Amino acid sequence: MASQPPERGRVYRRCGCRRPDGRQYGARCPKLHDGSRHGSWAFAVDLPSADGKRHPLCRSGFATQKAAETALERALESERTGLDRSEDLTLATYLAEWLRLKEKALKPTTFAHYRDHVHADLIPTFGRLPLTHLRARHTTAWSEAELARGRGRTAVYRIGATFSSALSHAVRTRVIVANPCRYVLLPRPVAPERICWNPAQAAAFLRRQPCSLRRSDGRSVRDAAGHRHAAR
């Protein structure tokens, strides 16, 4: 069954031909009605406004009527849901803008890690993909490929956590509905248990250190440790 056209707005053909006075013909070009493929498809729709004035949204350059209708449907969906969806927004563009915002809010060392993850891994892998087309399977495939080529789980986890943080920001700013990374992020790696040295192990470590290791009182750390043991 043929799909119904959007309930609001209109779809039409237009071109960039100009009149003798320099103005564009737009939808009134005579060549649009001669049966040729002249021009392209466009849509226009009035959006609600707080001032009560007419605010039309117009987009053109679509190759087919169906493509223009689909774009109009997306525009109406964005109006209904409050999502600022843009099919042209790539992950490379989004992540670069997210980094710019993060630079003002993070410590320099933390920002440096985020920047490295974005430019060395995320943009080369996902940059060309439109943000709205990203799915959980994309991040899962990337994680599995990185682990398969021998990359450490901690490194993969940290890069994935950076990606998830960026996508959570996209959700909060109503660019996407949900975070595709949220439920496919690798589990946080468990740090190995740290065992404190006993006095003998600490003394053996200090014996191997150069004598230039000095305390604030001028005595070497090793001499101070030996003095404490002798005092016992």
ABEGO torsion letter per residue (X at the ends): XBBBBBABEBBBBBBABBBAAGBBAEAABAAAAAGBABEBBBBBBBBBBAAGBBBBBBBBGBABAAAAAAAAAAAAAAAAAGBBBBAABBAAAAAAAAAAAAAAABBAAAAAAAAAAAAAAAAAAAAABBAAABBAAAAAAAAAAAAAAGBBAAAAAAAAAAAAAAAAAAAAAGABABBAAAAABBBBBBBBBBBBBBAAAAAAAAAABBAABBBAAGBBAAAAAAAAAAAX
